[in-house]
Amino acid sequence: MPASKATYCAGQQDPKHFWSLHDWIFANQNGWSNVSNATDQFRKQALALGVDAAKYDACMKDARTEAAIQSDMAQAAQMGIQGTPAFYVNDWFLSGAYPFSEFQKVIEKALQGLKPPPTPTPLPAGVAPYDADPSRPGRTYDGSPSLGKADAPLIMITFQDFGCPQCASFAKTVEPTLREKYVKTGQLRFVLKFLPNEAPQAALASLCAADQGKFWEYYDALFARPNEWQEGDAKTLRALAQGIGLDAARFEKCLAEAPGETQLAKDDELAGQLQISSAPYFLLLNPKLQTGQRIPGVLPLDQFENAIQAMFKAQSSAPTAPAPIAAAKLASLPVGIDANGNFYRGDPKATVKLIEFSDFQ
C-alpha cells in the first residue's frame, strides 16, 4: 500500500512521475522490500524525479488517496481476480507472470476482433482454484482430485501420467510415506493434475472414478499394477473399477461420454502456462506465506521431506530486478490519466488496451 500511494501521489502532479516511480520501485524491489524506511525511500526518489514535496506529503496523508487504491481492489474483486499480476487485453484475461509470447498471442487475437469463450462463474471471495470445494468432497474448486484436510498449510500440486514409469515410481516409493506422515496428519494436501502424454484414457477413467468418490482408490489400483494394463485396455479399466466397488453402469456411461476431457484440457492449459512439458512434476506451495517450490521429476524421499520442512519456514528471497530493456522506448511513450483516474502509458486511442492489476511487492 505505501508503494501504491507513493506512485499515485507522484502521478497526481504529472503522470510521467507515476511511471518513473513505478519503474524505479520494481527495479529496486530488493532494496526496499522488508525494510522499515521504505516509505522514506519512495519519498526521496519521488522528489529526485521533480515531485513537489509539499503537495506529495499532503496527498500521502489525504484519505482519498488510499480510497482510490481501495477502489481498484474492489473492482478486481468484482471481476473475480484473486491475485497479482492479472491482466485484461481487451476481453482476454491473463492471470500470472506470462512470458511475452503469451501476451503476443492474445494481442493478436484482440487485433483480429476475436472474443474469448464465456468465462466460468467467478470463485467466491478469497478462494483459490486449488482450494478444497466443500460442495464436492475430494475435489477442488477447479475440479481437480484432492487428498487431505482442506486447511492443510501446505499443498502439493502433482502433474501425473498413469503411463509414465517415473510417475509409477513416485507412487510406489515416495507417495505412501508422504501420505502417511504429512497428509494424514493434516500438514499437506495433494492436488492431482494430469499431463497424460502416455495414458489419457486411464486418466479419463480415473476421473470417472472420482465422480463416484473413489479417485484415489482407482489411482492406487492403476499404479499398483503398471504391467497388468495398457493404454486403451477398456476391459482392464472396467475390471479395476469393479474391484474397488464402483457402480458399473455409471462408470461405463462416464467412459462413453468422457466428461473428464474438459478437466484434462484445463490441466494441459495450466501445464503450458507453467512451462511444464512432462510428468511427474510437483509444485509445493505454502499459500499463507505465498511461497512455492518447483520439483521437476522424482526425488528421493528425504529430499521431498527437506523441501516440505523448508516450505514451513518463511522465505524472504528478494525478486530479481527486471532487465533494463527498452528503457528509452518506455520513456518516449505518451502518458496520462484517463477519465476514471487510471494512469496509462501508450496511445490512449490504441486498438488494444491492456489493463494491469499489480502489486509492488
Secondary structure as GFF3:
##gff-version 3
##sequence-region A 1 361
A	DSSP	alpha_helix	2	13	.	.	.	ID=ss1
A	DSSP	alpha_helix	15	27	.	.	.	ID=ss2
A	DSSP	alpha_helix	29	32	.	.	.	ID=ss3
A	DSSP	alpha_helix	38	48	.	.	.	ID=ss4
A	DSSP	alpha_helix	53	61	.	.	.	ID=ss5
A	DSSP	alpha_helix	63	78	.	.	.	ID=ss6
A	DSSP	beta_strand	86	89	.	.	.	ID=ss7
A	DSSP	beta_strand	92	95	.	.	.	ID=ss8
A	DSSP	alpha_helix	100	111	.	.	.	ID=ss9
A	DSSP	beta_strand	146	147	.	.	.	ID=ss10
A	DSSP	beta_strand	154	160	.	.	.	ID=ss11
A	DSSP	alpha_helix	165	173	.	.	.	ID=ss12
A	DSSP	alpha_helix	175	178	.	.	.	ID=ss13
A	DSSP	pi_helix	179	183	.	.	.	ID=ss14
A	DSSP	beta_strand	188	194	.	.	.	ID=ss15
A	DSSP	alpha_helix	200	210	.	.	.	ID=ss16
A	DSSP	alpha_helix	215	224	.	.	.	ID=ss17
A	DSSP	alpha_helix	234	243	.	.	.	ID=ss18
A	DSSP	alpha_helix	248	257	.	.	.	ID=ss19
A	DSSP	alpha_helix	260	273	.	.	.	ID=ss20
A	DSSP	beta_strand	281	286	.	.	.	ID=ss21
A	DSSP	beta_strand	291	296	.	.	.	ID=ss22
A	DSSP	alpha_helix	301	311	.	.	.	ID=ss23
A	DSSP	alpha_helix	327	332	.	.	.	ID=ss24
A	DSSP	beta_strand	335	337	.	.	.	ID=ss25
A	DSSP	beta_strand	343	345	.	.	.	ID=ss26
A	DSSP	beta_strand	354	357	.	.	.	ID=ss27
###
